[in-house]
Amino acid sequence: MVFGVFDGLHDGHKAFLKEAKSHGEYLIAVLPPDEVVKQLKSRFPKLTIAERFEHLRKADHVNAVIVGDAELGSWNVLENHRPQVIALGHDQDKIKDELEKYFEKVDWKPEIKVMKPYEKHNKPTH
């Protein structure tokens, strides 16, 4: 399972999804509703949730796209799907901390893996 706004699917997102998929057989991408994005980033996403959903649905390595919880910190999406692995981006420290706090209170815990930062591999050589 991965979490992200995915507001325009760029090469960094694609590399993240590919690496995340390498940690399991089935990858669920969780999109936050627009109101949650506003709470997290103090702005609405550029793309609608329907557009973000469709881009992810067509992305390589993604098996399912779901809309996340309407309330920050409720984590119903985790209870409903119980992923074995949660793959986080290298810059998702805040969600990592929140997940670790959440899993202290419940009777199960998936593996949390942090993906490496994206680096372009087509840098010119001199």
C-alpha positions as CSV (number, residue, x, y, z in Angstrom):
1,M,0.0,0.0,0.0
2,V,1.2,3.5,-0.8
3,F,-0.2,6.9,0.2
4,G,0.1,10.0,-1.9
5,V,-1.7,13.0,-3.5
6,F,-0.2,12.1,-6.9
7,D,-1.2,15.6,-8.3
8,G,0.2,15.0,-11.7
9,L,2.0,11.7,-12.2
10,H,5.7,12.4,-12.8
11,D,8.8,10.3,-13.2
12,G,9.5,10.4,-9.5
13,H,6.0,9.0,-8.7
14,K,6.5,6.3,-11.4
15,A,9.8,5.2,-9.9
16,F,8.2,5.2,-6.4
17,L,5.3,3.0,-7.6
18,K,7.7,0.6,-9.3
19,E,9.9,0.3,-6.2
20,A,6.8,-0.1,-4.0
21,K,5.4,-2.9,-6.1
22,S,8.7,-4.7,-5.8
23,H,7.9,-5.3,-2.1
24,G,4.7,-7.2,-2.8
25,E,2.4,-8.8,-5.4
26,Y,-0.5,-6.4,-5.2
27,L,-0.2,-2.6,-4.9
28,I,-3.0,-0.4,-3.6
29,A,-2.6,3.3,-4.0
30,V,-4.5,5.4,-1.5
31,L,-5.6,8.9,-2.6
32,P,-6.6,11.4,0.0
33,P,-9.9,13.3,-0.6
34,D,-9.4,17.0,-1.7
35,E,-10.4,18.3,1.8
36,V,-7.7,16.1,3.4
37,V,-5.1,17.4,0.9
38,K,-6.1,21.0,1.9
39,Q,-5.5,20.1,5.6
40,L,-2.1,18.6,4.8
41,K,-0.8,21.0,2.3
42,S,-2.8,24.2,2.9
43,R,-4.1,24.1,-0.7
44,F,-6.3,22.0,-2.9
45,P,-4.6,19.7,-5.5
46,K,-4.4,21.1,-9.0
47,L,-6.2,17.9,-10.4
48,T,-9.5,16.7,-9.2
49,I,-9.7,13.5,-7.3
50,A,-11.3,11.9,-10.3
51,E,-8.4,12.9,-12.5
52,R,-5.8,11.8,-10.0
53,F,-7.7,8.5,-9.6
54,E,-7.8,7.9,-13.3
55,H,-4.0,8.6,-13.8
56,L,-3.1,6.2,-11.0
57,R,-5.6,3.5,-12.3
58,K,-3.7,3.6,-15.6
59,A,-0.2,3.7,-14.0
60,D,2.1,0.7,-14.3
61,H,2.6,-1.3,-11.1
62,V,-0.7,-0.2,-9.5
63,N,-3.3,-2.9,-9.0
64,A,-6.0,-0.8,-7.3
65,V,-6.7,2.8,-6.4
66,I,-8.9,3.7,-3.4
67,V,-9.9,6.9,-1.9
68,G,-8.5,7.3,1.6
69,D,-10.3,8.4,4.8
70,A,-12.2,11.7,4.9
71,E,-10.8,12.3,8.4
72,L,-7.0,12.7,9.1
73,G,-5.7,10.0,11.4
74,S,-8.7,7.7,11.3
75,W,-6.8,4.9,9.4
76,N,-10.0,3.0,8.4
77,V,-8.4,2.3,5.1
78,L,-5.7,0.3,6.9
79,E,-8.2,-1.7,8.9
80,N,-10.3,-2.4,5.8
81,H,-7.3,-3.6,3.7
82,R,-4.7,-4.7,6.2
83,P,-1.7,-4.4,3.9
84,Q,1.4,-6.5,4.6
85,V,3.7,-3.7,3.5
86,I,3.3,0.0,3.5
87,A,5.8,1.7,1.1
88,L,6.5,5.4,1.9
89,G,8.3,8.0,-0.1
90,H,11.7,9.2,1.2
91,D,10.0,12.5,2.2
92,Q,7.0,11.1,4.0
93,D,8.4,11.3,7.5
94,K,5.2,12.8,9.0
95,I,3.0,9.9,7.8
96,K,5.7,7.4,9.0
97,D,5.5,8.8,12.5
98,E,1.7,8.8,12.5
99,L,1.6,5.2,11.2
100,E,4.1,4.0,13.9
101,K,1.9,5.7,16.6
102,Y,-1.2,4.0,15.2
103,F,0.4,0.6,15.1
104,E,1.4,0.8,18.7
105,K,-2.4,0.8,19.5
106,V,-3.5,-2.2,17.4
107,D,-2.9,-5.9,17.3
108,W,-1.2,-6.1,13.9
109,K,1.6,-4.3,12.1
110,P,2.6,-4.3,8.5
111,E,6.2,-3.8,7.4
112,I,6.9,-0.1,6.7
113,K,9.5,0.4,4.0
114,V,10.9,3.8,2.9
115,M,11.6,4.0,-0.8
116,K,14.8,5.7,-2.0
117,P,14.8,9.2,-3.5
118,Y,14.3,9.4,-7.2
119,E,17.3,10.0,-9.3
120,K,17.3,10.6,-13.0
121,H,19.4,7.9,-14.7
122,N,19.8,9.7,-18.0
123,K,22.3,12.3,-16.8
124,P,24.7,13.4,-19.5
125,T,28.2,12.0,-19.3
126,H,31.2,14.0,-20.2
